[in-house]
Amino acid sequence: MIQAQIYIDKDELKGTKPLHQFIMQLLIDNGIAGATSFVGHSGFGRHHRLKQPAQQFSFDETPMLIVFIDEDKKVKVALTELRKQYRGGFIVTHIVEQW
C-alpha cells in the first residue's frame, strides 16, 4: 500500500472550484478507498515565507494537507491523473503497511 500526501494552499482554485474539493472529487472518481484533509495552523514552503493564517489580521494562505492510502496501482493512477490536470502543490508518497 502507498500513502500519498498532497500539500496545497486552502484558498487555491482549480477553475472556479476550491482546489481541495477538486482533488477530493478526483480521488472519489478514481476509486480511492478514503481520504482526509487537514487545515494547518502554520507552515512554509520552498520560499521560506512563514504562513500563519490563525494570527489576527493575517492575509496568508492557509496551508492544507490531503492524505490518502490505497493499493499501489490505484494511488499511482490517481496521482498521474491529478498531475495531468494540476501541476502545483507538493506531493510525497510512502510505502505503508495496514494492520
Secondary structure as UniProt FT lines:
FT   STRAND          2..9
FT   TURN            10..11
FT   STRAND          13..14
FT   TURN            15..16
FT   STRAND          17..18
FT   HELIX           19..29
FT   TURN            30..31
FT   STRAND          35..39
FT   TURN            46..47
FT   TURN            53..54
FT   TURN            56..57
FT   STRAND          63..70
FT   HELIX           72..85
FT   STRAND          90..95
//
